[in-house]
Amino acid sequence: MAEDLELVGRLRWKRPPTVYESFIEEEGIPVFRGLGVYDVREITLGPWKRTGGRGAYIELNGVGGKTGMYALEIPPGAALNPEKHMYEEIFYVVEGRGTTEIWNDGNSKGKQTFEWQTSSLFSPPLNSWHRLVNATSRPALLLVATNAPPIMFLYRSRQSIFDNPFEFDDRYKADTDYFKPGDLTTHEHTGRYVNPSNLIPDTLNCEIPLENQRGPGHRHFGWTLSGNTFHGFLAEYPPGRYSKAHYHESGAVVVCVRGKGYSITWPKEIGIRPWEAGKGHLVKRQDYVAGGFVSAAPGGDNWYHAHFGTAKENFRVLAFLGGYPRPVYGAPGDETTWNLDQAQGGNSIEYRDEDPQIRKDYMEALRKEGGEFRMPESVYR
């Protein structure tokens, strides 16, 4: 019968805004959308009543629903409004110097204060009060990443997020050494280096141990600040070298800390050699300098991406990898692979298997900057 073939409902419709998207629109500051930014200083900021500073929200392709970001400017010699909230927040200082005050209402020890400077990385403990103070006569500029999008989607109540009295004393007991930098350790499962402290005072100049996982000369350590689920890493490459192309879930943002470079990214379904397959036009590229950033997987989960330093100095990047929701695969005890050759079940494209256009474009980019190609020929065999 004809009615058996009639469809009910629409096959196309306009997506409504998420709870987080509605929230940031109502904040009344500019919202930047795109693949990335050459330099965060190029983003237009506006007066931000809630914080008492100036700012702009940053909605990068592929991170929606997982990672929220914003640029924040603190006026010279000024302090922002105190705030607390039920989402995690990571601050990276692009330029400036100041202090942060941390406290809980029920803590008899009072406020704790720590100092920050250009390239510092820190996070207020979850739902603790915090206030940022600019200690100089020039504006301070910070880049901030949060897991507010999934938290707001889950609870759908601003009162529960911004006016929740619960104190996470398992994360923060106001210990005197809570914001004291610590020595690197190794992760019990992966064996990779980890910074266990809740404040990294100087991501620009701190020592990063040699690891070689993502490429020859690659240095790396991971971080998880203030007991967060939100995590990331700091990495460095020698001049004239670049990372293997790799893929993982979306939500990651790469920030340039030192040097100058670019990232490329393309959908996994077009294969490991997009130019050879006639799909080179689908490869996206974002150039950046220190303070610039890019979405690693702008089209969703499992986009290939690789990072290239083009300056004569070491190329250092910071990655915001996100937190909740984090995908979990298999059962406890199952083997997990990372940085392993894709041909062996991993997520990386070995240099010998990559599209030759990647190497060709990188050599050209180095030539324009007066740099030298220093990749060992042995990695292409």
C-alpha positions as CSV (number, residue, x, y, z in Angstrom):
1,M,0.0,0.0,0.0
2,A,1.1,3.6,-0.7
3,E,1.0,4.6,2.9
4,D,3.6,1.9,3.7
5,L,6.1,4.0,1.7
6,E,5.4,7.4,3.2
7,L,8.2,8.8,5.4
8,V,7.4,10.4,8.8
9,G,9.6,13.2,9.9
10,R,12.3,15.3,8.2
11,L,15.5,14.0,6.5
12,R,17.1,17.4,6.7
13,W,17.0,20.1,9.4
14,K,19.0,22.9,10.9
15,R,21.0,21.8,13.9
16,P,19.9,23.7,17.1
17,P,22.6,25.2,19.3
18,T,24.0,23.1,22.1
19,V,23.7,24.3,25.7
20,Y,27.3,25.5,25.6
21,E,26.8,27.3,22.2
22,S,23.8,29.2,23.6
23,F,25.8,30.1,26.7
24,I,28.7,31.6,24.8
25,E,26.4,33.6,22.5
26,E,24.7,35.1,25.5
27,E,28.1,36.1,27.0
28,G,28.2,39.0,24.6
29,I,31.8,38.7,23.4
30,P,33.1,37.8,19.9
31,V,33.1,34.2,18.8
32,F,35.9,33.0,16.4
33,R,35.3,29.9,14.3
34,G,37.7,28.1,12.0
35,L,40.5,25.6,11.6
36,G,43.0,27.6,13.6
37,V,44.8,30.9,14.1
38,Y,48.2,32.1,12.9
39,D,48.5,34.2,16.1
40,V,46.0,34.5,18.9
41,R,46.8,38.2,19.1
42,E,44.9,38.6,15.8
43,I,41.6,37.6,17.4
44,T,39.2,40.5,18.1
45,L,38.4,40.7,21.8
46,G,35.4,42.5,23.4
47,P,34.5,43.7,26.9
48,W,33.5,40.7,29.0
49,K,31.2,41.7,31.9
50,R,31.2,38.3,33.7
51,T,35.0,38.1,34.0
52,G,35.8,41.9,34.2
53,G,38.3,41.6,31.4
54,R,38.2,41.3,27.6
55,G,37.8,38.1,25.6
56,A,36.6,36.1,22.7
57,Y,35.3,32.5,22.6
58,I,37.1,30.2,20.1
59,E,35.1,27.4,18.4
60,L,37.6,25.3,16.3
61,N,36.4,22.9,13.7
62,G,36.1,19.3,15.1
63,V,36.3,20.1,18.8
64,G,32.6,21.1,19.3
65,G,31.0,19.3,22.2
66,K,34.3,18.3,23.7
67,T,36.7,21.2,24.2
68,G,35.8,24.8,24.8
69,M,38.4,27.6,24.3
70,Y,38.7,31.3,24.8
71,A,41.2,34.1,24.7
72,L,41.3,36.3,27.8
73,E,42.9,39.7,28.3
74,I,43.5,41.1,31.8
75,P,43.8,44.9,31.8
76,P,47.0,46.5,33.1
77,G,47.3,46.3,36.9
78,A,43.8,44.9,37.2
79,A,42.2,41.8,38.7
80,L,39.4,39.8,37.2
81,N,36.2,38.9,39.0
82,P,36.4,35.9,41.2
83,E,34.7,32.8,39.9
84,K,34.3,29.1,40.4
85,H,32.6,26.4,38.3
86,M,32.0,22.7,37.8
87,Y,34.1,22.4,34.7
88,E,37.9,22.1,34.4
89,E,39.9,24.9,33.0
90,I,43.5,25.1,31.8
91,F,45.3,28.5,31.4
92,Y,48.2,29.1,29.1
93,V,49.9,32.5,29.4
94,V,50.6,33.9,25.9
95,E,52.1,37.1,27.3
96,G,52.2,38.9,30.7
97,R,52.9,38.3,34.3
98,G,50.7,38.1,37.4
99,T,49.3,36.0,40.2
100,T,46.3,33.7,40.8
101,E,44.5,33.4,44.1
102,I,42.8,30.1,45.0
103,W,40.4,29.3,47.8
104,N,37.4,27.3,49.0
105,D,34.6,28.7,51.2
106,G,35.0,26.0,53.8
107,N,38.8,26.0,53.9
108,S,40.2,27.6,57.1
109,K,43.7,27.9,55.6
110,G,42.6,30.9,53.5
111,K,43.7,31.9,50.1
112,Q,46.7,30.4,48.3
113,T,48.6,32.5,45.7
114,F,51.0,31.5,43.0
115,E,52.8,33.6,40.3
116,W,52.7,33.1,36.6
117,Q,54.5,34.6,33.6
118,T,54.7,34.2,29.8
119,S,54.4,30.5,28.9
120,S,53.1,29.4,32.3
121,L,50.5,26.6,32.4
122,F,48.1,26.1,35.3
123,S,44.7,25.0,36.3
124,P,42.5,26.0,39.3
125,P,41.2,22.9,41.1
126,L,37.7,21.9,40.1
127,N,35.0,24.2,41.6
128,S,37.5,26.2,43.6
129,W,37.3,30.0,43.7
130,H,40.0,31.7,41.7
131,R,41.0,35.2,40.8
132,L,43.6,36.3,38.3
133,V,45.6,39.5,38.9
134,N,47.8,41.3,36.3
135,A,51.0,42.5,38.0
136,T,52.2,44.7,35.2
137,S,51.4,48.0,33.4
138,R,50.6,46.1,30.2
139,P,47.7,43.8,29.3
140,A,48.2,40.1,30.0
141,L,46.9,37.7,27.3
142,L,45.9,34.1,28.1
143,L,44.6,31.2,26.1
144,V,42.2,29.0,28.0
145,A,40.9,25.5,27.3
146,T,37.9,23.9,29.2
147,N,35.7,20.8,29.2
148,A,32.7,23.1,29.7
149,P,30.8,21.9,26.5
150,P,30.1,18.3,27.7
151,I,29.6,19.4,31.4
152,M,27.0,21.9,30.4
153,F,25.3,19.4,28.1
154,L,25.2,16.8,30.9
155,Y,23.8,19.0,33.7
156,R,21.9,21.7,31.7
157,S,21.7,23.9,34.7
158,R,23.8,27.0,35.1
159,Q,23.1,27.2,38.8
160,S,24.6,23.7,39.3
161,I,27.7,24.8,37.4
162,F,28.4,28.3,38.7
163,D,26.7,28.2,42.1
164,N,27.5,24.7,43.4
165,P,28.7,24.6,47.0
166,F,30.4,21.2,46.7
167,E,34.2,21.2,47.4
168,F,36.4,18.5,45.9
169,D,38.8,18.1,48.8
170,D,40.2,15.0,47.3
171,R,41.6,17.2,44.5
172,Y,42.5,20.2,46.6
173,K,43.3,20.3,50.3
174,A,45.2,23.7,50.2
175,D,48.5,22.0,50.8
176,T,51.4,24.5,51.0
177,D,53.2,22.8,48.1
178,Y,50.1,22.2,45.9
179,F,51.4,24.7,43.3
180,K,55.1,23.8,43.7
181,P,56.7,22.5,40.5
182,G,57.8,18.9,40.7
183,D,60.2,16.5,39.0
184,L,59.1,14.4,36.0
185,T,58.0,10.8,36.6
186,T,57.0,8.0,34.2
187,H,53.5,6.8,33.6
188,E,52.9,3.4,35.2
189,H,51.2,2.0,32.1
190,T,52.8,3.8,29.1
191,G,56.3,4.4,30.5
192,R,56.2,7.9,29.0
193,Y,57.4,11.0,30.9
194,V,54.8,12.9,32.9
195,N,54.9,16.2,34.8
196,P,52.9,15.5,38.0
197,S,52.8,19.1,39.3
198,N,49.8,21.5,39.3
199,L,51.8,24.4,37.9
200,I,54.3,24.4,35.0
201,P,55.9,27.9,35.4
202,D,57.8,28.0,32.1
203,T,56.7,25.8,29.2
204,L,59.0,27.8,26.9
205,N,62.3,27.0,28.7
206,C,61.7,23.9,30.8
207,E,63.6,20.7,30.1
208,I,61.7,18.2,27.9
209,P,63.3,14.6,27.9
210,L,64.2,12.9,24.6
211,E,61.6,10.3,23.7
212,N,61.7,9.7,19.9
213,Q,58.2,8.3,19.7
214,R,56.7,10.8,17.3
215,G,59.9,11.3,15.2
216,P,63.7,11.4,15.4
217,G,64.8,13.8,18.1
218,H,61.2,14.2,19.4
219,R,61.0,15.3,23.1
220,H,57.8,14.9,25.1
221,F,56.1,14.9,28.5
222,G,52.5,14.7,29.4
223,W,50.6,16.7,32.1
224,T,47.4,16.5,34.0
225,L,46.9,19.5,36.3
226,S,45.0,19.7,39.6
227,G,43.6,16.2,39.4
228,N,41.8,17.0,36.1
229,T,40.5,14.5,33.5
230,F,41.6,17.3,31.1
231,H,45.1,16.4,30.0
232,G,47.7,17.3,27.4
233,F,51.4,17.3,26.6
234,L,54.4,19.5,25.8
235,A,56.6,18.4,22.9
236,E,59.6,19.7,20.9
237,Y,61.3,18.9,17.6
238,P,64.8,19.8,16.5
239,P,65.1,22.3,13.6
240,G,64.4,20.8,10.2
241,R,62.5,17.8,11.5
242,Y,58.8,17.0,11.7
243,S,56.3,14.5,13.2
244,K,55.0,11.3,11.7
245,A,51.4,11.7,10.5
246,H,49.0,10.1,12.9
247,Y,45.4,10.0,14.0
248,H,43.3,9.8,17.1
249,E,39.9,11.0,18.4
250,S,38.9,14.6,17.9
251,G,39.0,17.4,20.4
252,A,42.8,18.0,20.4
253,V,44.2,21.5,19.9
254,V,47.9,22.1,19.2
255,V,49.4,25.5,20.4
256,C,52.8,26.8,19.2
257,V,55.0,27.7,22.1
258,R,58.3,28.4,20.3
259,G,59.3,28.8,16.7
260,K,57.2,28.9,13.7
261,G,55.5,26.1,11.7
262,Y,52.3,24.6,10.3
263,S,50.1,21.5,10.6
264,I,48.4,19.5,7.9
265,T,45.3,17.3,8.4
266,W,43.1,15.2,6.2
267,P,40.3,12.7,6.5
268,K,41.4,9.1,7.1
269,E,39.1,7.7,4.5
270,I,41.1,9.1,1.6
271,G,44.1,7.1,2.6
272,I,47.7,7.7,3.7
273,R,48.8,9.2,0.4
274,P,46.2,11.8,-0.4
275,W,48.1,13.6,-3.2
276,E,49.0,10.4,-5.0
277,A,45.3,9.5,-4.8
278,G,44.3,12.8,-6.4
279,K,42.8,14.1,-3.2
280,G,45.5,16.6,-2.2
281,H,42.9,19.4,-2.4
282,L,41.2,17.8,0.7
283,V,44.3,18.3,2.9
284,K,43.9,21.3,5.2
285,R,46.9,23.4,6.3
286,Q,47.2,25.9,9.2
287,D,50.4,28.0,9.5
288,Y,51.2,29.6,12.9
289,V,53.8,31.3,15.1
290,A,54.2,31.2,18.8
291,G,50.8,31.9,20.2
292,G,49.0,30.4,17.2
293,F,47.1,27.1,17.3
294,V,45.2,24.6,15.2
295,S,42.5,21.9,15.6
296,A,44.3,18.6,15.0
297,A,41.2,16.7,13.6
298,P,38.8,19.4,12.2
299,G,36.5,16.9,10.5
300,G,35.8,14.7,13.4
301,D,37.4,11.6,14.9
302,N,40.4,10.0,13.2
303,W,41.8,12.6,10.9
304,Y,45.4,12.2,10.0
305,H,47.6,15.2,11.1
306,A,51.3,16.1,11.3
307,H,53.2,19.1,12.7
308,F,56.2,20.9,11.1
309,G,58.6,23.4,12.5
310,T,60.0,25.8,9.9
311,A,62.2,28.2,11.9
312,K,65.9,27.8,12.6
313,E,65.2,27.2,16.3
314,N,63.7,24.2,18.1
315,F,59.9,23.8,17.4
316,R,57.9,23.5,20.7
317,V,54.2,22.8,20.9
318,L,51.6,22.4,23.7
319,A,48.6,20.2,23.2
320,F,45.2,20.4,24.8
321,L,43.8,16.9,24.5
322,G,40.6,17.3,26.4
323,G,39.1,15.2,29.1
324,Y,35.5,14.0,29.6
325,P,34.1,12.4,27.5
326,R,37.1,10.2,26.8
327,P,36.5,7.1,24.6
328,V,37.3,3.8,26.2
329,Y,37.9,0.7,24.0
330,G,37.8,-3.0,24.9
331,A,37.9,-4.4,28.4
332,P,40.3,-3.9,31.2
333,G,43.6,-5.7,30.5
334,D,43.3,-5.5,26.7
335,E,46.4,-4.4,24.9
336,T,46.5,-0.7,23.9
337,T,48.8,0.7,21.2
338,W,50.0,4.2,20.6
339,N,52.5,5.7,18.1
340,L,52.9,2.2,16.6
341,D,53.2,1.8,12.9
342,Q,49.7,1.7,11.4
343,A,50.7,-1.4,9.4
344,Q,51.2,-3.1,12.8
345,G,47.9,-2.0,14.2
346,G,48.9,1.4,15.5
347,N,47.9,5.0,14.6
348,S,51.0,6.4,12.9
349,I,52.2,6.5,9.3
350,E,55.9,5.7,9.1
351,Y,57.9,8.1,7.1
352,R,58.7,5.5,4.5
353,D,55.0,5.1,3.8
354,E,53.9,8.7,3.7
355,D,52.9,10.7,0.6
356,P,56.1,12.1,-1.0
357,Q,54.4,15.5,-1.3
358,I,54.6,15.9,2.5
359,R,58.4,15.8,2.4
360,K,58.5,18.0,-0.7
361,D,56.3,20.7,0.8
362,Y,58.3,20.7,4.0
363,M,61.6,21.2,2.2
364,E,60.1,24.1,0.4
365,A,58.8,25.7,3.6
366,L,62.2,25.4,5.1
367,R,63.9,26.9,2.1
368,K,61.6,30.0,2.4
369,E,62.6,30.4,6.0
370,G,66.3,29.8,5.3
371,G,66.2,26.6,7.3
372,E,67.9,23.2,6.6
373,F,66.2,19.9,6.1
374,R,67.7,17.5,8.8
375,M,65.6,14.4,8.7
376,P,67.8,11.3,8.8
377,E,67.6,9.5,5.4
378,S,67.3,6.2,7.2
379,V,63.8,6.9,8.4
380,Y,62.5,6.8,4.8
381,R,63.8,3.3,4.2
